[in-house]
Amino acid sequence: MNPDPPETTPEISSEMAPEPEPSTPPPSAPSTSLSAPLLRPRREVFDHGLLPLPKFSLPDPLTLLSPLKPKLSEGCGPSHRIDAASLADFLQISKDTSSLILQTLAGVLHCEDKDLGGDGEGTADFRDVLLFLYVQGYKRLVPRANKDSPVVNEVWPHASAFDGYLSALSPIQLVRSNSRKFMPSQSDEESHQLSYLQKHMANMLSLLSDTLEGVEGDDALVITQDTFGHLGFLMQFSEGLSITQASPFFANSDPDMPAAPVPASQIHEWISQQITASLEYATEKEKGPSPLKETSVPNVSGGNADTDITMVDAPPTNSAASSNNSRGQLNNGSNPTYYRNQTFVEGFSKASVVKHPGDIKGHSIKVLNCHDSMIYILAPVSYATVYGCSDATIVLGAIGKAVKIEHCERVQIVAATKRICIANCRECIFYLGVNQKPLIVGDNHKLQVAPFNTYYAQLGQHLIQSGINPNENKWDQTFVLGMVDPHDALSHPAGVSDAQSESATCLDPDLFTNFLIPSWFCPEVSEPTIMNPFVLPEAYREAQKKKEVNLAETEQTIRSLQLDENKKRDLACALHAQFRDWLYSSGNIRQLYCLQAD
């Protein structure tokens, strides 16, 4: 399957994007020198803000949203605010779905909205809602075709909901079939997202624009200063500059005297030039020599968030890692288009990795293609993505905005977060401390959920920093949506677009166990967390007490036995053998590797 060509031709009508008048020359295109910040998409929107809602996943969302705009505007009034109940009425959707939209929007907004709140239960600015609904029509970049990929019947015993590339492989097959090189890179995805914004920017501006009464022609549609700031939801500049900071519009305006609105055509021209410059610079860098070969190890000790660094080759002092499985990558390190703001843990096999706050670059972390490993993210982070992992245990300490688990197989996830989305996973167990209903989408099989089951010394502090409430845990209140993700530009079999994804079952309390994070991983703190901060449900708490009683009785029985030295040695050997078998069968042997490496 060949990737879709980048969408670079803007859909601009003569009314929406007129030529600027000669008396008002458009801003000049930015320099593509290394010192010039370039425009980039906000990846949070595309990574964590897309929902499988077929009603809004249209090639041309303007046909749906344009008639909706005046209704929303009139219903919201001067405040421009809308709640979940009103949104459900306007969109003709269920209250649960409208609440999900606002919760997801709150998790990916570019700035804090106190009226909406981090849980999305307040009111949202309808301009943010319009942009959020518009980007639901985005189609992800398709991997390049791999003629050596196994067919569906060679991988799965039954047909998948997807009939395309990704679903043809289980997560572990996806990597072991040498298909990783066919997956889009981070820079490929950003270029695709920029092209999408370039193509649809005129339509988006028309949704945000006000119409001046009595004015005709190019200047009829205008953007106010307040509305212009909402474009920061979709894009920002490298070096961490917001779009309002980098633009020539509304510069040095007096807060007490709002600046005059700017014609939408002029803003569209300026944004198009910025996107073009960013895409051209990215293309030039791809044609040039790579700054580092894939097998080299970057020096990240003095690095910053401007570089796209795979962090597996810069483990902290307490990290235990298999050096012969590490791969270091530095992509577009000198390219200001790709201001990354994220950390990568990628490509580990049969290893243990620990990340503390000092090891995290930016506010996002991605764990990609790790297998038969133990991954500990013991740090407060805003966003986390786990993709393509198998037979691994991954601990996500405190994720303040959103977690996404995708294309994983036989993975145990331990996560404390506000929101989690699970997509296209198989035979996975999720131990959750989550403030919102876990979202389950895509082609899933044999998923289990359970209460959060661990702690480490700094967990309490990290929960406070991330705004996660340990007294509210909705781990078992899963919200299930469609089996097919309309954002994946893959072919789908007919008749399954409306099918509901398979839900998750609750783990049997008798199978629930506490997960112990080795104490040598955690620095000493003044007020350490000494127990699981999330309250266990009664059934799980009783099961734990029963196990503790059985353990105490067994210990007492062993101590009371009257055995000679030979019998004691035989008993010790038998216990050690049973313990070793359990370590291997449960996968906890990886924690012993941590001790050996330490």
ChimeraX attribute file (.defattr): number of C-alpha atoms within 10 A of each C-alpha:
attribute: neighborCount
match mode: 1-to-1
recipient: residues
	/A:1	13
	/A:2	9
	/A:3	14
	/A:4	14
	/A:5	10
	/A:6	16
	/A:7	17
	/A:8	18
	/A:9	11
	/A:10	17
	/A:11	15
	/A:12	16
	/A:13	10
	/A:14	10
	/A:15	15
	/A:16	21
	/A:17	24
	/A:18	18
	/A:19	14
	/A:20	15
	/A:21	11
	/A:22	7
	/A:23	6
	/A:24	8
	/A:25	10
	/A:26	17
	/A:27	16
	/A:28	10
	/A:29	15
	/A:30	17
	/A:31	14
	/A:32	18
	/A:33	11
	/A:34	12
	/A:35	10
	/A:36	15
	/A:37	24
	/A:38	28
	/A:39	29
	/A:40	26
	/A:41	27
	/A:42	20
	/A:43	18
	/A:44	20
	/A:45	21
	/A:46	21
	/A:47	16
	/A:48	22
	/A:49	21
	/A:50	24
	/A:51	24
	/A:52	20
	/A:53	20
	/A:54	16
	/A:55	14
	/A:56	19
	/A:57	21
	/A:58	19
	/A:59	12
	/A:60	15
	/A:61	21
	/A:62	20
	/A:63	11
	/A:64	15
	/A:65	20
	/A:66	15
	/A:67	11
	/A:68	15
	/A:69	18
	/A:70	12
	/A:71	12
	/A:72	22
	/A:73	16
	/A:74	10
	/A:75	17
	/A:76	18
	/A:77	10
	/A:78	8
	/A:79	11
	/A:80	16
	/A:81	21
	/A:82	22
	/A:83	20
	/A:84	23
	/A:85	15
	/A:86	17
	/A:87	24
	/A:88	17
	/A:89	12
	/A:90	15
	/A:91	15
	/A:92	10
	/A:93	13
	/A:94	14
	/A:95	15
	/A:96	12
	/A:97	16
	/A:98	21
	/A:99	20
	/A:100	21
	/A:101	23
	/A:102	26
	/A:103	24
	/A:104	23
	/A:105	26
	/A:106	25
	/A:107	25
	/A:108	26
	/A:109	21
	/A:110	20
	/A:111	10
	/A:112	12
	/A:113	15
	/A:114	12
	/A:115	14
	/A:116	20
	/A:117	16
	/A:118	23
	/A:119	19
	/A:120	23
	/A:121	16
	/A:122	19
	/A:123	21
	/A:124	26
	/A:125	17
	/A:126	21
	/A:127	21
	/A:128	23
	/A:129	17
	/A:130	20
	/A:131	20
	/A:132	22
	/A:133	23
	/A:134	23
	/A:135	24
	/A:136	24
	/A:137	24
	/A:138	21
	/A:139	22
	/A:140	20
	/A:141	23
	/A:142	21
	/A:143	21
	/A:144	16
	/A:145	14
	/A:146	16
	/A:147	9
	/A:148	9
	/A:149	16
	/A:150	15
	/A:151	15
	/A:152	19
	/A:153	12
	/A:154	11
	/A:155	14
	/A:156	13
	/A:157	8
	/A:158	9
	/A:159	13
	/A:160	19
	/A:161	23
	/A:162	22
	/A:163	15
	/A:164	19
	/A:165	20
	/A:166	18
	/A:167	21
	/A:168	22
	/A:169	24
	/A:170	22
	/A:171	24
	/A:172	19
	/A:173	16
	/A:174	22
	/A:175	18
	/A:176	12
	/A:177	13
	/A:178	12
	/A:179	19
	/A:180	14
	/A:181	11
	/A:182	12
	/A:183	17
	/A:184	17
	/A:185	14
	/A:186	15
	/A:187	18
	/A:188	16
	/A:189	19
	/A:190	22
	/A:191	26
	/A:192	23
	/A:193	25
	/A:194	26
	/A:195	23
	/A:196	22
	/A:197	24
	/A:198	22
	/A:199	19
	/A:200	22
	/A:201	22
	/A:202	24
	/A:203	24
	/A:204	22
	/A:205	23
	/A:206	21
	/A:207	21
	/A:208	23
	/A:209	22
	/A:210	17
	/A:211	15
	/A:212	12
	/A:213	8
	/A:214	6
	/A:215	10
	/A:216	10
	/A:217	10
	/A:218	19
	/A:219	19
	/A:220	18
	/A:221	25
	/A:222	24
	/A:223	22
	/A:224	19
	/A:225	18
	/A:226	12
	/A:227	17
	/A:228	22
	/A:229	15
	/A:230	20
	/A:231	21
	/A:232	20
	/A:233	21
	/A:234	24
	/A:235	21
	/A:236	23
	/A:237	26
	/A:238	23
	/A:239	19
	/A:240	15
	/A:241	16
	/A:242	18
	/A:243	23
	/A:244	18
	/A:245	14
	/A:246	15
	/A:247	17
	/A:248	12
	/A:249	21
	/A:250	18
	/A:251	12
	/A:252	8
	/A:253	12
	/A:254	9
	/A:255	7
	/A:256	6
	/A:257	7
	/A:258	12
	/A:259	16
	/A:260	13
	/A:261	20
	/A:262	18
	/A:263	21
	/A:264	26
	/A:265	27
	/A:266	24
	/A:267	23
	/A:268	23
	/A:269	20
	/A:270	20
	/A:271	21
	/A:272	21
	/A:273	19
	/A:274	25
	/A:275	24
	/A:276	20
	/A:277	19
	/A:278	26
	/A:279	22
	/A:280	14
	/A:281	19
	/A:282	22
	/A:283	14
	/A:284	11
	/A:285	16
	/A:286	14
	/A:287	8
	/A:288	9
	/A:289	9
	/A:290	13
	/A:291	14
	/A:292	15
	/A:293	13
	/A:294	13
	/A:295	10
	/A:296	12
	/A:297	18
	/A:298	20
	/A:299	12
	/A:300	15
	/A:301	8
	/A:302	5
	/A:303	12
	/A:304	15
	/A:305	19
	/A:306	22
	/A:307	23
	/A:308	24
	/A:309	27
	/A:310	25
	/A:311	26
	/A:312	27
	/A:313	21
	/A:314	20
	/A:315	16
	/A:316	14
	/A:317	11
	/A:318	17
	/A:319	21
	/A:320	22
	/A:321	26
	/A:322	18
	/A:323	11
	/A:324	9
	/A:325	14
	/A:326	20
	/A:327	19
	/A:328	23
	/A:329	22
	/A:330	21
	/A:331	23
	/A:332	23
	/A:333	21
	/A:334	15
	/A:335	23
	/A:336	25
	/A:337	30
	/A:338	28
	/A:339	26
	/A:340	27
	/A:341	21
	/A:342	23
	/A:343	24
	/A:344	20
	/A:345	27
	/A:346	25
	/A:347	19
	/A:348	26
	/A:349	21
	/A:350	16
	/A:351	25
	/A:352	25
	/A:353	21
	/A:354	24
	/A:355	25
	/A:356	21
	/A:357	12
	/A:358	8
	/A:359	18
	/A:360	21
	/A:361	22
	/A:362	17
	/A:363	18
	/A:364	22
	/A:365	24
	/A:366	19
	/A:367	23
	/A:368	19
	/A:369	23
	/A:370	27
	/A:371	26
	/A:372	19
	/A:373	27
	/A:374	28
	/A:375	26
	/A:376	20
	/A:377	24
	/A:378	26
	/A:379	24
	/A:380	27
	/A:381	27
	/A:382	22
	/A:383	26
	/A:384	28
	/A:385	20
	/A:386	23
	/A:387	21
	/A:388	26
	/A:389	32
	/A:390	26
	/A:391	21
	/A:392	26
	/A:393	24
	/A:394	23
	/A:395	21
	/A:396	24
	/A:397	27
	/A:398	32
	/A:399	31
	/A:400	25
	/A:401	27
	/A:402	25
	/A:403	29
	/A:404	18
	/A:405	22
	/A:406	22
	/A:407	25
	/A:408	29
	/A:409	25
	/A:410	21
	/A:411	24
	/A:412	21
	/A:413	21
	/A:414	23
	/A:415	26
	/A:416	32
	/A:417	31
	/A:418	31
	/A:419	28
	/A:420	29
	/A:421	20
	/A:422	22
	/A:423	22
	/A:424	28
	/A:425	28
	/A:426	21
	/A:427	17
	/A:428	22
	/A:429	23
	/A:430	23
	/A:431	23
	/A:432	26
	/A:433	31
	/A:434	29
	/A:435	21
	/A:436	21
	/A:437	19
	/A:438	23
	/A:439	19
	/A:440	26
	/A:441	25
	/A:442	25
	/A:443	23
	/A:444	25
	/A:445	16
	/A:446	14
	/A:447	22
	/A:448	19
	/A:449	23
	/A:450	24
	/A:451	26
	/A:452	25
	/A:453	22
	/A:454	24
	/A:455	21
	/A:456	20
	/A:457	21
	/A:458	22
	/A:459	24
	/A:460	21
	/A:461	16
	/A:462	21
	/A:463	22
	/A:464	14
	/A:465	15
	/A:466	19
	/A:467	17
	/A:468	24
	/A:469	17
	/A:470	20
	/A:471	12
	/A:472	14
	/A:473	24
	/A:474	17
	/A:475	21
	/A:476	18
	/A:477	14
	/A:478	18
	/A:479	18
	/A:480	19
	/A:481	21
	/A:482	21
	/A:483	24
	/A:484	26
	/A:485	25
	/A:486	26
	/A:487	21
	/A:488	17
	/A:489	16
	/A:490	22
	/A:491	12
	/A:492	17
	/A:493	14
	/A:494	7
	/A:495	8
	/A:496	13
	/A:497	16
	/A:498	12
	/A:499	13
	/A:500	16
	/A:501	21
	/A:502	19
	/A:503	19
	/A:504	24
	/A:505	14
	/A:506	14
	/A:507	18
	/A:508	13
	/A:509	17
	/A:510	13
	/A:511	10
	/A:512	16
	/A:513	13
	/A:514	13
	/A:515	15
	/A:516	12
	/A:517	16
	/A:518	12
	/A:519	10
	/A:520	11
	/A:521	21
	/A:522	17
	/A:523	12
	/A:524	11
	/A:525	10
	/A:526	7
	/A:527	10
	/A:528	16
	/A:529	15
	/A:530	13
	/A:531	14
	/A:532	17
	/A:533	18
	/A:534	20
	/A:535	17
	/A:536	16
	/A:537	12
	/A:538	10
	/A:539	11
	/A:540	20
	/A:541	13
	/A:542	14
	/A:543	17
	/A:544	19
	/A:545	11
	/A:546	13
	/A:547	13
	/A:548	12
	/A:549	12
	/A:550	12
	/A:551	12
	/A:552	11
	/A:553	12
	/A:554	12
	/A:555	11
	/A:556	11
	/A:557	10
	/A:558	12
	/A:559	10
	/A:560	9
	/A:561	9
	/A:562	9
	/A:563	12
	/A:564	8
	/A:565	9
	/A:566	9
	/A:567	11
	/A:568	14
	/A:569	12
	/A:570	11
	/A:571	14
	/A:572	12
	/A:573	12
	/A:574	12
	/A:575	12
	/A:576	12
	/A:577	12
	/A:578	11
	/A:579	12
	/A:580	14
	/A:581	13
	/A:582	13
	/A:583	15
	/A:584	11
	/A:585	10
	/A:586	10
	/A:587	16
	/A:588	18
	/A:589	16
	/A:590	21
	/A:591	18
	/A:592	13
	/A:593	18
	/A:594	22
	/A:595	13
	/A:596	9
	/A:597	13
	/A:598	13
